[in-house]
Amino acid sequence: MPQPGSAQMPPWNREELPEPPSFRWQNIAAMLGPGLFMAGAAIGGGEWLTGPIVTARYGGSLLWLATLSILGQCVYNVEVSRYTLYTGEPIFAGKFRTLPGPKFWLVVYLLFDVYMFFPFLAAAGATPLVAMFRGEIPNPTANADDEFTVRMVSIGLFLLAMIPLIIGGKIYNSIKVLMAAKIVLVMGFLLVLACLFSTRQDWLEIGTGFFKFGTVPIRSGEDVNHNGVLDVGEDWDSDQRLDVDEPSLALIFDTDADGQKDASDLNGDGQPDRMVSVERGGVSERWPDLNGDGTADVSAAIDSTGDGRPDTRVPLDRDGDGALDAFVDVDGDGIRDGGNVDNLLVALISGRPLPVMDLTIIGFLCALVAISGNGGLGNSAISNYTREQGWGMGAHVGAIPSIIGGRNIQLSHVGAVFEPTAEALGRWRRWFWHVARDQWTIWMPGCFVGVGLPAMMSVMFLPRGFFVDDTWQTAVFTANGLRDSIGPEWGNLFWMMSLFCAFIVLATGVTPGADGFLRRWVDVIWIASPRARRLDPKSIRYVYFGVLTVYATFGVIMLARETPTTLLFISALLSNFALGFTCLHTLAVNLILLPRELRPGWFCRVALLLAGLFFLFVATIATWTTLQARGFL
């Protein structure tokens, strides 16, 4: 039997490569594989949470980041399936076969996979569910009872999402049905909205945004030529006003080095403003004291025309709630103006200075890249599902059964490979095309539609520049915009439908995410552990249930402690590092462990290398910016 890579891993068995199915339109349903499953799983956090937030503020021009992410993940999906078609093993088993061996890679990938213990989908999905029952959006930020309710509901959703992983025979089939239903419900609702309320400009905004490579967010007033007139093309947010860059009042400096930010930079000179402490409701709040008289300023002198000279005083508490506003709202519309975009490539070609990126939204951009598609190590589950579909050599290995049901389903401890003869290579090429077709024609288009339609909702129903700063309400802000736009007669019905759709998207995304995590580590234990290899092949269900229990315990702890957006940012940051590294490691696995005839060609090698570097670059930029914001750099 072949003994590839580390001697600590069991050798492969030798079997014949089965005949691949023949593609016919009349049996298209039977041909659908992991692409459909993972496309349903992909309609989740990145698509419903981060995409609309980014497009509401900047339009569709930053969706090119999602394009690069989806294309990179599609290449990765095909390459991990390449390994499984040859061995019947998931890609993680192949990674553990490479030197220095399974013990080393166990530590590395446990560190990479820690982001899965931050179940942001369950946390975000609780808010729309509570809102549907109450008829109003809960406010956990200001109301302790609301916070307790939303946290308890999120924990309940998280635990309920584990049920399909426990009952139903072959787990893969159970979740496949769930994902198919999700696609029909969610995409159906979004298509109805698009057909009823969208304009040609909305479709162009989103469609062209996927290809505006090099566009970045910046801070800039609308008077580009500084003539004091709103010229054609300058009205970024279509409000018929010549907007200026409205200063932020956020605390960004820690002047006394106590670990707490205590000063703003209202004039943008890079120096902390003079500040005083104001008591409000028993809580001390930092407030600008720009004139240094020892009392909090109630207004600030602002340049409202963009000519560089302060000409009007603007209240710092426009809404009169006694709290300092988040920004100086010059025009009083409640939306911070000054958000805009520029293109790095155009700047380079035209010879002008490169634009200065606005990195205040880097967390959401990082999340958009990380979760457009599946993201993180979640894509590795494609190889598990390729095996469970019985594709390639997976037909000789088996599948993971549920703890209840699935009594006759078992999983081999060892993969099986075939001899690359001329006859076998013919079958191999047809199998590989079968997998590639599943990814490029089902998974990839599904991901683009899954990103585009929710993003279009925010473009259709929210004013340009809108940004939600309540970390508990990122899942529901589009529903409010939808209701306000449609009007009272139908608005409440569509508001409720939108909340239900948000709940379905987020809650059902928990199950495949958890299953992907569990499969990675159950397969590793099943193949790499000498003790597990002595178990009966039917006992895999008990290993799966044990890992599930540990995962659920840590998930509940995180849901009880953190807010949804915090969980999202942590998960996105870590998953980009994980996806970047696993792209590079998968390339090494396929070049080292596969026979020369089955290895990827140069196009796939370069594409997978570039994908890995892209995800690592995004993660590094986000990490650097976060550390700077927290005063560590």
N, C-alpha and C positions, 0 to 999 in steps of 0.2 A: 504493500500500500504506500502511496506517496507520502513523504514526510517533509512538507515545505516549512520554511521559516524556523521559528523557535521550537526546540525539541520538547518544551514544556507543554505544547499543545498536541492533541491527538492527531495521528495521521488520517488522511482522507481515505474513504473507501473508493473503489473503482466500479463505475456503472456505465451504462449506455445512455447517451443523451436522447431523450424522447423526441418524437416527431412533433414539431410545432403545429398549432392549429392553422387552418387556412382561413384567411380573412374573406368574409362574405357579408354583404350588407344585411342579408336576412337574419344572420345570427349576431348582429352587432351587440346586443345586450350581453351575450355570453362572452364577448371579446373584451368587455370593459374590465379593467383591472385596477391596480393601485392608483393609476392616474385619477380616476373618478373619486376614489376614496380620499386621496390626499388633496384633491381640489376642494372637496367639501370641507376638509379639515382646515384648508388654507383660508377660507372665508371666516376670519376671526378677528383677533386683536388688531393686527396691522391694518386690515381693511376697514374695520368699523370704528376703531378708536383713533389711530394716528393719521390715516389718509384724510378723513374729513377735517380734522383739526388743521392739517397743513394746507389743504385746498381752500378752506374758509378764509385763511389768513393771506395766502399768496396765490390763490388760483391754482390752475393745473400745472404751472410751469416747473414745479419741483418733482413731478411724478416720474421724471427720467431716472431718479434714484431707484424707484420701484422697478423700472424696466431692467436696469443692470442687475438688481437683486434677483428678479424672476429668471432672467436668462442664465445667470450664474448658477442658480439652484437647479435649473432644468438640466444643465450639463452635469452637475453633481449627481442628480437623481439617476441619469442614464448610466453614469460610471459606477455607482454603487450597485446598480442592477447588473452590470456587466460581471462583477465578481460573483454575485449570487447565481446568475445563470450558469456559471462554470462550476461552482462548488456546492450549491444548495445551502450555503451558509449566509447569514447576514453579514454586512460589511464589518461590523464590530468584531466578529470572530476573525476576519482577515487582519484587522488592525492589531489584534492581540497576538497574531502569528508572527508579526514582524519583530525584529530585534529592537531593544534588549529583552523583550518577552512580556508575558501577560501581567506580571506583578508591577512592572514599571507603568504600563499603559493603564492599568487599573487606577492608579493614583492620578495620572494625568487627566483621564476622562471623567473621573469623579469630580475633579475640580472644575472642569469645563461644564459639566452637567448640573452644577449646583443651581443654575438659574431656573431649573424646572421646579424647584421647591418654592418658587414665588408665583403662585397661581393667580395671575392678574385677571384672567378671563372670568373666573368665578367671582372675584372681587368686583369687577366692573358690571357683571351680569346681574348682580343683586339690585342695583339702583333701578333699572327699568321694571323689574318685577314688582318691587315695592311701590313704585309710582303707578303701575297699572291697578293695583288693589286700592290705593288711596285716592287716585284721581288727581294727584299732584306730585311734583318732584320732591323727594325727601332732601333735607339739608343737614347732612351729618356734620358739616364743618361748624355750624352754629348751634346745633341741637344735639345734646348728648344722647337723648332717647332715640333720635333718628340714627345716630352712629351705631348704637347698640343693635338696633333692628337690622340695619343694612349688614353689619358684620355677621350677625347670626344667620341671616338669609344666605349670605355668601358661603358660609360654612356648610349650611344645608345643601345648597346647590352643588358644592364641591363633592360632598359625600354621595349625593344622589347620582352624580355623574359617574361614580364608580360601579353602579349596578350593571350596566352592559358589559363590564369587564368580568363580572362574576357569573352571570347567567347567559346561556344561549348556545351551548355547543362550541363551535369554532368562533373565537372572539372576533376574528377578522370579519366574518360574515355579519355578525351582529352590528358592528360599527359601520360596515359598508351600507347597510340598510338605513341607518341613522343619517349618514352623510348624504345619501341620495335624497331623502326626504327634506333635509336641510337645504340642499341646492334648489329644489323645486319651490319651496316656500319662500325663501329669501330672495332668490333671483326673480321669482314671479312677482313679488311685491315691488321690488325695485324697478322692474321693467314697466309695471303699470304706472308707477310714479313718473318714470322717464317719458312714457308715451303721453301722459295726460298733461304734464306741466313743463317739460323741458323745451328749450328753444334750440335752433340750429347752432347758436353761439355756445350754448352749454356743451353740446357734443364736441364742437371744435376745441373748446377750452380744455376739456379732459383728453380728447384724442391726441391733440398736438402736444400736450404736456408730457406724454410718455416719450417724446423724441426731442425735447428741448435740452439736450445734453450740455452741461456746463453752466446752467442757470443756478444762481445761488441767492439766498436771501440777504438783503442789505437794509440799512436804515437811511432813508432819504426823503426830503420833501418833494412835492410834486412839481414845483417850479424849476424844471431842469435847466432852462436857459436864463433864469433869473430876471425875467422881464416883468414880473408882477402880474402876469395875465395867465389864465388857465387856457393854454393852447391845446390844439388837437393832439391827442395821444398822451396828455399829461394827467388826465383824470383817472388815476389808478383804481380807485374804488367806486367810480361812477356816481359820486354824490354831488356833482356839479359845484364843488368847492375846491379852492386851491389850498390843499392841506399842507401843513408843515410837519416836521418830525417832532411829535409830541414827546417831551422828556419823561423818562421813567422816574418814579419815586421809590423804587425798590432799594432796600438796604444792600449794598454791595461791598462795603469796607468794614473791617474789624479794627477800629482805631486804637483800642486798648488791649488787643491781643488776648482777650478772654475766651476766644472761640465763638463769640456771638457777633454777627454783623450788626453795626450800629450807625452807619452813615450812608447817605445817598450821594449821587453825583448828578445833580439836576442840570448843571450847565455843560456836562460832558467834557470837562477839562482834565479828567483823570485824577482829580484830587477830591478827597472827602468834603462834603458840605459841613458847615457848622450845624450842630444838632442840639436839641434839648429833649428831655424826657417829659412826657405828658401822661398824667394818670387818667385812665378812662375805664370805668366799671371795675376798679380794683386791679387793672392791668396797666403796666407801664408801656407806653408806645413812643418810639423815637419820631421826632418831628423836625423838619428843617427850621433853622434859625439863621437865615442867610445874612441878615443885617447885624447879627451879633448882639442884640439887645437883651438876650437872656429869656425871651419869650418865643413861643411857637409862631411862625409866620402863618397867616391865614390865606395869603396869596403870594404869587411870585410874578416878577416881571418877565414876560416871554416875548420873543420875536414871533409875531403872528403873521408876518408877511414874507419871511424868508430873506430879508435884506441884511441880516446880521446884526440888527439893532433892536433891543427890547422896546416894544411900543405899547404893550397892554398888560394889565395885571389879571391873572387868572386864579380863581379860588383853588385851594388845595383840597377842599372838601366840597365838591360840587353837589353831591347828593345829600349833604347835610346830615349824615348819620353819625357825625362826631369822630369818624376815623379818617386817617390820611388816605387819599385816593391812591390807586396803584400807579397812576401816571397823571401828568398835567393835561387835562382834557380841554384843549384850547377852544374847540368848536362845540363842546358840550354834547356830543353825540354818543358818548359812552363807549366808543371804540378808539383804541389808540392808533392814531395816524402815524405814518412814517415808514410802515412796512412796505417794502418794494423788492424787486428782483433785478439782477443784472447778470450778464453772461460772461464768464471767464474767457471762453474761446473767442467771442467777439472782441473783447478787450485786447486780447493778445494779437489778433489779426489786424485790428485797427491801430495798434501801437499806443493806445492810451493806458494809463496806470490800471492795475488790477483792482477791482472793487474790494472793499473791506466787508467781509462776510459778517452778518449778524448771527452770532452763535447762541443767542438766548433761547432759540428753539431747537438747539442741537439734539436735545433729548428725544424730541418727537421725530426728528429726521433720522436719528439712529434707530428708533423703533420702527419707522417706516421701512427702512432697509432690512432690519432684522426679521420682520414678521410678514412682509409682503411675500406671498408664497407660504412656506412652512417655517423656515428659519431655524437657526441653532443646530442642534443635533437631531431635531425632529425629522429632517429629510432622510436621515439614516434609516428610518422606519420603512422607507420605500423598499429597501432590500429585504426586510422582514416580510412585507406583504407580497413581494414577488415570490418568495419561497412559499408562503401560505396559499397563494393563488395556484401553486403547483406548476409554475413556469420553469422551463429549463430543468436543471438538476434538482430544483426544489421538489419535483414530483417524487424523488426518492427519499426525502428527509422527513416530511410530515408537517404538523402545525401545532400551535399552542391551544389547548382546549380551555374552556371556562371551568371554574371550580364546581359549578352546578350544571349538569348536562355534559355533553361531550365525552361520555365514558369510553367510546371506542376510538378517540382521537389520541395520537401520541406523537412525540417528537424525538427523532434520533439524536444521539449525543454527538455524532460525527457527520461532517459533510461528505458529499460524494462528487467525484470529478470524472471526466471522460477522456479518452485518448483522442487527441486532435487529428484524426484521420481525415482523408479527403471527404468521405461520406459524412462524417460527423461535422466537419466544418461547414458543409452545405446547410445542415440543419441549424448549426450555430448562427449563421448569418440570418436565417429566417427568424430565429428566436430573438436575436438582437434587434432586428427591424421591428418586430412585434412590440418589444419593450420601448424602443425609441418612439414609435408611433403613439403609444399610450401616453408618453410624457409630452411630446411636442404638439400633439393634436387635441389632447384632453386636459392634461394638467396645466400646461402653460396658458392656453386661452382662458381656461377657467380662472386662473389667478389674475389675469389682466381684467377680465369682467368683474371679478370679485373686488378688485381695487377700484376700478373705474366707476361703477354704479354708486357705491356709497359716497365716493368723492364728489360725484355729480350732484348728489342730494345737497351737500353743503354749498356747492356753487349756486344751485337753484334757489335755496331757501334761506341763505344767510348772507348778510352784507359783507362785502370784501373787507378784510382786515379784522373780522370777528375772531376773538380768541377767548376760550373758556379757561379761567384761572382757578376754578374749583375742582380739585383733584377727584372728587367723588362723582362729578357729573359729566365726565367726558363721553360716557356712553349714551347720553340722552339729550345733549344740547341741540342736535339736528332736529329731533322731534318737536322741540319748542318752536324752532324756526319754521318747520313745516306747518304747524297749527296756525301760527301768526300769518303766514303767507296765504293760506287757503281761505281763512275766514271762519266765523263761528258756525256756519251751517254744516260744513263737512270737516272743519278743522279738528274737532275733538275725536271724530272717528279715525281720521288718518293719524292723529297724535297717538291714539291707543294702538293702532296697527303698527306704527313705527316703533313704539316701545316693545311690542310683542316681537317684532322682527329683531330688534337689538338683543332682546333676551334670548331668542332662539340662536342667533349667531354666536353669542358669547358663551351661553351655558353649554351648548352642544360642542363647542370647541374644547371644552375641558377634557372630554372623554378620549378623543384621539391623541391629544397631547400627553395625557397620562399613560395611555396604552403604548405610545412610542417610547416613552421613558422606561416603562416596565419591560418592554421587549428587549431594549438594549442591554439591560442588566440581567434579566433572566437568561437571555441567550449566552451572555458572558459566563454567568455562573454555571449554566448547563454544559457548556463546552470546555471551559478552562479549569473548572474545579475538579480535582481528582475524586473528592468525596461525592459531588453531584453526579459524576459519570458512573458511579456504582448504583445509582437509583434506577428503578424501572422506568422505561421511556414514558409510561403513562403518568408518572408522578410529577411531570413538569407543571401541572396545574397547582400543586402545593407550593412549589418554589415561586411561581407567579403570584399567588395569593399572599405569600409572606412578604415579598418585595412591595406589593400593593399596600399592605398594612403600614409599612415603614413610610412609604411615600405619602399616604393619606395623613398620617400623624404629623409630619413636618408641614404639610400644606395647611392643615388646620391652625397650627401655631402661627404661621405667617399671616393668614387671613385675620387672625385675632389681633395682630400687632400693627400692620402697615396699611396705608391707603392704596387704592387701586393704581394711581399714577406712579407712586413710588415703586410698587411691585412691577409695573410695566417697564419703567426706566432701568431698574436693576436687571430684569430679565433680558431686555433688549441689548444692553451693554455687554453682558456676559455671553449672550447667544451669538453676537457678531464675532467675538473672539473665537468661540467654539466652531462656528461654521467656517471661518477662514482657515483655521488650523486643520479641520477635518477634510477640507478640500485638498490641501497639500498632502495629508497623510493618505487619503484615498488614491491619489495619483501614484504615490510610492507603492502602495499595496498592489495596484494593478500592473505596475511595471516590474515588480519583484516576484510576485507569487503566480501570476498568470503565464501560461505558455506564450512564446513569442507570437504565435499566430492569432492569439486572442487579445493581445494588448491594445490599448487605445492608439489611434493614429496621432500624427503631429497636431492636427487641428484640435482634437479633444484634449491633448496634453496642454497645449498653450492656453486654451479656453479655461480649463480647470485651474491652471496656475494663476491666470489673471483674476479669476473669480475669488480664489483664496486671498490674493493680495488686496483685492477691493474690500472684502469684508473686514480684513485685519486693519486696513487703513481707516475705514469708517469708525471702527471700535477704538482705535488709537486716538483719533481726533476727538471723539466724544469723551474718552477718559481724560485726556489732557485738559479739555475745556471744563469738565466737572471738577477736576482737582484744582484748577485755577480759581473757579468760582467759590470753592470751599476754603481757599487760602492756603492750600498745600504747596502751590508752585508760585 
